[in-house]
Amino acid sequence: MTSSRLTPDAHEKHGWVMGDIAPDFDLLDVWALPVEGRLEDFDEVVEMFTSWEPGRSDSRVSRFLFAVRYRLGAVLGWDRDTNTLPIPGREETSLRARLPAELQGSAGDDLLVDSSHPEAGGFLPIYHTEREWAAELSNHTVHGVLQLGWVEHEAGRWRAQMGVYVKPRGWFGPAYLELIAPFRHWIVYPALMRQIERRWAKRVAS
């Protein structure tokens, strides 16, 4: 399978939990991932993503970009108080506070940290359902969410989609997102897609 960028409408039409709990967030990027399987394979997709560390990417260029970002974050204090800042314009610090009772605690409490740069903080899982998973990261530039969805594209065959939701923080947040957009679209995401494709193919072959 190949990866491809999707429109926000093509992603949001599936009625995700994210649409209910984060209507004030922007859907920044959407990708159809090179991952296909059965409905019950979704937990393995989540496991593959939660073990990914950008600082250890297979791409040297992507590793370099993340190293630069982490260094800037350390120098400028962008990652100070990670995941303890209020959501921009709100009082709660986590989207977990907006979950319905049946999804509280569905994703566990483990912080997903890039071990090559633990000082940058990490993603905190929000919820996990049969076909959707999401984790959030909050710092001094943005409150962001990485969401995975499992979509049936033909009878009995499911495909993964990834949505990146953001709420910029302060005056610098929107400018920062615009600044890194070319790097996300032309380097980071393509490198991630290649790595996902290789890992999933290896999983299928075994």
C-alpha positions in Angstrom: 0.0 0.0 0.0 1.0 3.6 -0.5 0.6 6.6 1.7 -1.1 9.8 0.7 -2.3 13.1 2.1 -6.0 13.4 2.7 -8.4 16.3 3.0 -9.8 17.1 6.4 -13.3 16.3 5.2 -12.2 12.8 4.0 -10.9 12.2 7.6 -13.6 13.8 9.7 -16.5 12.1 7.9 -15.9 9.0 10.0 -17.2 10.5 13.1 -14.2 10.3 15.4 -14.2 10.9 19.1 -11.8 13.7 18.4 -14.5 15.6 16.6 -16.6 15.5 19.8 -14.0 16.4 22.4 -11.8 18.9 20.4 -14.1 21.0 18.2 -11.8 24.0 19.0 -8.7 22.3 17.6 -7.7 22.6 13.9 -7.0 19.5 11.9 -3.6 20.4 10.5 -2.5 17.3 8.6 -4.1 14.1 7.5 -2.5 11.0 6.0 -3.6 7.7 4.8 -1.0 5.3 6.1 0.6 2.3 4.3 -1.0 0.0 6.8 -3.8 -2.5 6.1 -5.3 -5.3 8.1 -8.3 -6.8 9.9 -10.4 -4.9 12.4 -8.6 -6.8 15.3 -5.2 -5.6 14.0 -5.7 -2.0 15.2 -4.0 -2.6 18.6 -0.8 -3.6 16.7 -1.0 -0.4 14.7 -1.1 1.6 17.9 1.7 -0.4 19.4 3.9 0.3 16.4 3.2 4.0 16.7 3.8 4.2 20.4 7.2 2.6 19.9 8.3 5.2 17.3 10.9 7.7 18.4 11.5 10.7 16.1 15.0 11.2 17.4 15.9 7.7 16.2 14.2 7.9 12.8 15.6 5.9 9.9 16.1 9.2 8.0 19.3 11.1 8.9 17.7 14.4 7.7 14.6 13.8 9.9 16.8 12.9 12.9 18.8 16.1 12.3 15.6 18.3 12.2 14.3 16.8 15.4 17.7 17.3 17.1 17.6 21.0 16.0 14.0 21.3 17.3 14.9 19.7 20.7 17.9 21.9 21.0 15.9 25.1 20.3 13.3 23.9 22.8 15.9 23.5 25.5 17.5 26.9 24.8 14.3 28.9 24.4 12.3 27.0 27.1 9.6 25.8 24.7 9.4 22.4 26.4 9.3 23.7 30.0 6.3 22.5 32.0 5.3 20.0 29.2 1.8 18.7 29.5 1.0 20.9 32.5 0.0 24.1 30.6 -3.7 24.8 30.2 -5.2 24.2 26.7 -5.0 27.6 25.0 -8.1 29.6 25.9 -9.3 27.0 28.4 -8.7 26.0 32.0 -8.2 22.2 31.6 -4.7 21.0 30.9 -5.7 17.8 29.0 -8.3 16.6 26.6 -8.9 13.7 29.0 -11.0 16.1 31.0 -13.5 16.2 28.1 -13.9 12.5 27.7 -17.2 10.7 28.4 -17.1 8.4 31.4 -16.9 5.3 29.3 -13.5 6.4 27.8 -11.9 7.6 30.9 -8.7 5.5 31.5 -9.1 3.6 28.2 -5.5 4.5 27.1 -3.5 4.1 30.2 -1.1 6.6 31.8 2.3 5.9 30.2 4.0 9.0 28.8 5.4 8.2 25.3 8.9 9.7 25.4 11.6 9.9 22.8 14.4 8.3 24.8 17.0 10.1 22.7 15.7 13.5 24.0 13.7 12.8 27.2 14.0 16.5 28.2 11.5 17.4 25.4 8.7 15.7 27.3 6.4 13.3 25.5 2.9 12.3 24.3 0.2 11.5 26.9 -2.4 9.0 25.6 -5.9 10.3 25.8 -8.2 7.4 24.8 -8.2 4.1 22.9 -11.3 2.5 21.3 -11.8 -0.4 18.9 -10.8 1.8 15.9 -9.4 5.0 17.3 -6.5 6.2 19.5 -5.1 9.6 20.4 -2.3 11.1 22.4 -1.5 14.7 23.2 1.6 16.9 23.7 1.5 20.4 25.1 4.4 22.8 25.2 5.0 26.6 24.8 4.3 26.6 21.1 1.2 24.4 20.7 -1.2 21.9 22.2 -1.2 19.1 19.7 -2.8 15.7 19.3 -1.7 12.7 17.2 -4.7 10.6 16.3 -4.9 7.2 14.6 -8.1 5.9 13.0 -8.9 2.5 11.5 -11.2 2.8 8.5 -12.9 0.0 6.6 -12.1 0.6 2.9 -13.5 -2.6 1.6 -15.3 -5.6 3.1 -13.2 -6.9 6.0 -10.1 -4.8 5.1 -9.2 -1.8 7.2 -6.7 0.9 6.7 -5.0 3.4 9.1 -5.3 7.1 8.9 -3.4 9.7 10.9 -4.7 13.1 11.9 -2.7 15.8 13.6 -4.8 18.3 15.5 -3.4 21.5 16.9 -4.3 24.6 19.0 -1.4 27.1 18.7 -0.3 28.8 21.9 0.3 32.6 22.1 1.4 34.8 19.2 4.3 32.6 18.3 2.4 29.4 17.9 0.8 30.1 14.5 4.1 31.5 13.1 5.9 28.4 14.4 3.5 26.0 12.6 3.8 28.0 9.4 7.6 27.9 9.7 7.9 24.1 10.1 5.2 23.2 7.5 7.6 22.6 4.6 9.8 20.4 6.8 6.8 18.4 8.0 5.4 17.8 4.5 8.6 17.2 2.5 10.9 15.5 5.1 9.4 14.4 8.4 6.1 12.8 7.1 7.6 11.0 4.1 10.4 9.6 6.2 7.8 8.4 8.8 5.6 6.8 6.1 8.6 4.9 4.7 9.5 3.7 8.2 5.9 2.6 8.9 5.6 0.8 5.6 8.8 -1.2 6.3 7.8 -2.1 9.8 4.3 -3.1 8.9 5.5 -5.2 5.9 7.9 -7.0 8.3 5.1 -7.6 10.7 2.9 -9.1 7.9 5.7 -11.2 6.6 6.3 -12.7 10.1 
